[in-house]
Amino acid sequence: MPEPEPVAGCDVCAALAGQRAGARAIGDKTTVIDCNIEMRNHPHPKGARR
């Protein structure tokens, strides 16, 4: 399954994407997965682009 992309203009998604990148840089796969799950489950208004 491909990783979720942050929704444009969403501060939560942007923060999660940054945290995921930092975790990936140090080899923390658990945090990478946790960020992906949280990003997938984060609610967005209808019409938001994923």
N, C-alpha and C positions, 0 to 999 in steps of 0.2 A: 504494500500500500504506500503510495507517495506521501511525503510529509505535507501537512497543511500549509498553505500560504497565508501570511497575515492579511487581514482585510484592510484595504486602504483607509487611512484616517482613524483607525482604531488604536487607541493608546495601549490597551491591554494586549492586543495582538503584537504590537510593536515591541512591547516590553518582553513578552514571551519569546519572540523571535530573537531578541538580543540575548536573553538568558540561555536559549537553546544554542546559539552560536558560541557563547562562552563555554558552556558545558561540553560541546563537541570539541572545542579547542584543547580541553584538558582531558578528553577521553572519558567523560562522565556520561555513559550511555543511559543510565537510569534517569538522570535529569533531562536528557534529550527526549526520552520517551514521555516523561511526565509533562513536559512543555507541549509536545505534540498532542497529547490527550486533552490537556486543558485548552489548547487553541481550538481543537475540533469541537469541544463542548461549550465553548464560550458563545453566549447568545449575541446575535446582531440584529439590528432592525431589518425588516423585510426590505429587499431591494439592495442590501449591501452586497458588494462584490467580494467574493472569496477567490 
